[in-house]
């Protein structure tokens, strides 16, 4: 059975909201198979993806440095 997402009711705020205000709307997520509920929003998930992208870049940069260092070590051993 799939997880279930339900929009939570919130009091409307006065004034005009930005065009992407919908991203902050809380959504209740009912996890399956256990009936566990948590609150998420599109923006929080979007921020998590952004953080993961940044972390992936840092890891790729670190890997490139290690591969270059491995090449130097191999060169020194073979000399």
C-alpha positions as CSV (number, residue, x, y, z in Angstrom):
1,X,0.0,0.0,0.0
2,X,1.3,3.5,-0.9
3,X,1.9,6.4,1.5
4,X,-1.0,8.8,1.7
5,X,-0.6,12.6,1.5
6,X,-3.4,14.9,2.8
7,X,-3.3,18.7,2.7
8,X,-3.7,20.1,6.2
9,X,-6.1,22.9,6.9
10,X,-4.4,26.2,7.9
11,X,-5.8,29.6,8.7
12,X,-5.4,31.9,5.7
13,X,-3.1,34.9,6.3
14,X,-4.1,38.4,5.3
15,X,-2.3,40.1,2.4
16,X,-0.9,38.8,-0.8
17,X,1.2,35.7,-0.8
18,X,4.2,35.0,-3.1
19,X,3.5,32.9,-6.2
20,X,5.3,30.0,-4.7
21,X,3.6,30.2,-1.3
22,X,1.9,26.8,-2.1
23,X,5.4,25.2,-1.5
24,X,5.1,26.0,2.2
25,X,1.7,24.4,2.7
26,X,1.8,21.6,5.3
27,X,0.9,18.1,4.1
28,X,0.2,15.2,6.4
29,X,2.0,12.0,5.3
30,X,0.6,8.7,6.5
31,X,3.4,6.1,6.2
32,X,2.7,2.6,5.2
33,X,2.5,-0.1,6.4
34,X,2.6,1.4,9.9
35,X,0.2,4.2,10.6
36,X,2.8,6.8,11.3
37,X,2.1,10.4,10.5
38,X,4.6,13.2,9.9
39,X,4.3,16.7,8.5
40,X,6.2,17.7,5.3
41,X,6.0,20.5,2.8
42,X,7.2,20.8,-0.8
43,X,9.7,23.5,0.2
44,X,11.2,21.3,2.9
45,X,11.6,18.5,0.4
46,X,13.0,20.9,-2.2
47,X,15.5,22.1,0.4
48,X,16.5,18.5,1.2
49,X,17.1,17.8,-2.5
50,X,19.2,21.0,-2.8
51,X,21.3,19.9,0.2
52,X,21.8,16.5,-1.3
53,X,22.9,18.0,-4.6
54,X,25.5,20.1,-2.7
55,X,26.6,17.1,-0.7
56,X,27.0,15.1,-3.9
57,X,29.1,17.8,-5.4
58,X,31.4,17.9,-2.3
59,X,31.7,14.2,-2.4
60,X,32.6,14.2,-6.1
61,X,35.2,16.9,-5.5
62,X,36.7,15.0,-2.6
63,X,36.7,11.8,-4.8
64,X,38.5,13.6,-7.6
65,X,41.2,14.9,-5.1
66,X,41.6,11.3,-3.8
67,X,42.0,9.8,-7.2
68,X,44.6,12.4,-8.1
69,X,46.4,11.6,-4.9
70,X,46.2,7.9,-5.6
71,X,47.8,8.6,-9.0
72,X,50.7,10.4,-7.3
73,X,51.2,7.6,-4.7
74,X,51.2,5.0,-7.5
75,X,53.7,7.1,-9.5
76,X,55.9,7.3,-6.4
77,X,55.7,3.5,-5.7
78,X,56.5,2.7,-9.3
79,X,59.5,5.1,-9.5
